Amino acid sequence: MGQFAFVFLIVSSSLCYATVVDTAQETGPSPTIGAGNLTDPESTTGVSEVKTAEAGIEKVQTGPLPLNASQKKPSFAEEFFSSPLNYFAVLVVCLYVYLMFVQPRSARNEKKLSQARLSNLKKNDRVVTSAGIHGIVSNINTDAGTVTLRVDENSNAKLTIDRDAIKSVAS
């Protein structure tokens, strides 16, 4: 379910981005934002408005101005990161990669290390169980998967627990 939501988010954000870019290319820059001088045909920003008089008829041509040599087309990265929504999409992708690939790998490594310690368990090792009981290994029964712990030195009290219940080994 989480993977579906991630794919849906990426696809929808890229479609929104494509729609915004296409709309901006069709309509040109807005005359109210950075319009400059609208009546000057030499203006390099905004919408050009050139009036010509031919035979008593006045023609008005409007539209985006062509890019001059001083104006370069913004790169993909500049266009992409111009919207805060795209920053959010990149953050979500990074978070997804971390949660799906990096974090499980560290958990697997920790589990392997724990299994290695349990497989090397020997008599007289000091251990702590998952219940918080501290003891010293006195016997290991590999067939039954149990370990006998000596929990009290004075009375020589012993407990038999499952091998999987051992949380840590402190040789």
C-alpha positions in Angstrom: 0.0 0.0 0.0 2.8 2.4 0.9 4.5 1.8 -2.5 1.3 2.6 -4.3 1.0 5.8 -2.5 4.6 6.7 -3.3 4.1 6.0 -7.0 0.9 8.0 -7.0 2.5 11.0 -5.4 5.4 11.0 -7.8 3.2 10.6 -10.9 0.7 13.3 -9.7 3.5 15.8 -8.9 5.2 15.3 -12.2 1.9 15.7 -14.0 1.2 19.0 -12.1 4.7 20.2 -13.0 4.2 19.3 -16.7 0.9 21.1 -16.8 2.3 24.2 -15.2 5.2 24.3 -17.6 3.0 23.7 -20.7 0.6 26.5 -19.5 3.4 28.9 -19.0 4.9 28.2 -22.4 1.5 28.7 -24.1 0.5 31.9 -22.4 3.9 33.5 -22.0 4.9 35.5 -19.0 2.3 37.4 -17.1 2.3 41.2 -17.9 1.8 42.0 -14.2 4.8 40.1 -13.0 8.1 41.7 -14.1 6.4 43.3 -17.0 8.9 46.1 -17.5 7.9 48.8 -20.0 4.9 47.4 -22.0 5.0 50.1 -24.6 8.7 49.9 -25.4 9.5 47.4 -28.2 13.1 47.3 -27.0 12.0 46.0 -23.6 13.4 42.5 -22.8 11.0 41.5 -20.1 7.3 41.0 -20.0 5.0 41.2 -23.0 5.8 43.2 -26.0 3.2 45.5 -27.4 4.2 47.0 -30.7 1.8 49.4 -32.5 2.1 49.9 -36.2 -0.1 52.2 -38.3 -0.8 51.0 -41.8 -3.4 52.8 -43.9 -5.2 54.2 -40.9 -5.6 50.9 -39.1 -3.8 50.4 -35.9 -2.5 46.8 -35.3 -1.4 45.7 -31.9 0.8 42.6 -31.6 1.2 41.0 -28.2 3.1 38.0 -27.1 6.3 36.9 -25.3 9.5 38.6 -26.4 12.2 36.4 -27.9 15.1 35.6 -25.6 18.1 37.9 -26.1 21.7 36.7 -25.8 21.8 38.1 -22.2 18.7 36.1 -21.3 19.4 32.3 -21.1 16.7 29.7 -20.9 16.7 28.3 -17.3 18.1 24.8 -16.8 15.9 21.9 -15.8 17.2 22.1 -12.2 16.3 25.8 -12.0 12.9 25.2 -13.4 12.3 22.2 -11.3 13.3 23.7 -8.0 11.4 27.0 -8.6 8.3 25.4 -7.0 8.2 24.5 -3.3 6.1 21.5 -4.2 9.0 20.0 -6.0 11.2 20.4 -2.9 8.6 18.4 -1.0 8.6 15.7 -3.7 12.4 15.3 -3.5 12.1 15.1 0.3 9.5 12.4 0.0 11.6 10.4 -2.4 14.7 10.6 -0.1 12.6 9.6 2.9 11.1 6.7 0.9 14.6 5.5 -0.1 15.9 5.7 3.4 12.9 3.8 4.9 12.9 1.1 2.2 16.6 0.4 1.7 18.9 2.0 4.4 17.0 1.3 7.6 16.2 -2.4 6.9 19.8 -3.0 6.0 21.0 -1.8 9.4 18.3 -3.9 11.2 19.4 -7.0 9.2 23.1 -6.4 10.2 22.1 -6.1 13.8 20.1 -9.3 13.6 23.0 -11.1 12.0 25.3 -9.9 14.7 22.9 -11.1 17.4 22.6 -14.5 15.8 26.4 -14.8 15.6 26.7 -14.0 19.3 24.0 -16.6 20.1 25.7 -19.3 17.9 29.0 -18.7 19.8 27.3 -18.9 23.2 29.4 -21.1 25.6 29.5 -22.1 29.2 30.3 -19.3 31.8 29.2 -16.5 29.5 27.3 -13.6 31.2 24.0 -13.0 29.5 20.9 -10.8 29.8 17.5 -12.1 28.8 14.8 -10.2 27.1 13.0 -10.1 30.4 16.0 -8.4 32.0 17.3 -11.3 34.0 21.1 -11.4 34.3 22.8 -14.8 34.6 25.7 -17.0 33.8 25.3 -19.8 31.3 25.8 -23.2 33.1 24.4 -25.6 30.4 23.4 -25.4 26.7 21.0 -27.9 25.3 21.2 -27.4 21.5 18.6 -30.1 20.7 15.9 -28.5 22.7 17.1 -25.0 22.0 17.3 -24.1 25.7 19.9 -22.6 28.0 20.3 -23.1 31.7 21.3 -19.9 33.6 22.7 -19.6 37.1 21.0 -16.5 38.5 22.2 -16.6 42.1 25.7 -17.3 43.3 24.8 -18.0 46.9 21.9 -20.4 46.5 23.0 -21.7 43.1 19.5 -21.0 41.7 19.1 -21.9 38.1 16.6 -21.1 35.3 16.0 -22.8 32.0 15.1 -20.4 29.2 14.8 -20.5 25.5 17.9 -19.7 23.6 16.0 -17.0 21.6 15.2 -15.2 24.9 18.8 -14.1 25.3 19.1 -10.4 24.4 22.8 -9.8 24.9 26.0 -11.7 25.6 28.8 -10.1 27.7 31.4 -12.9 27.6 
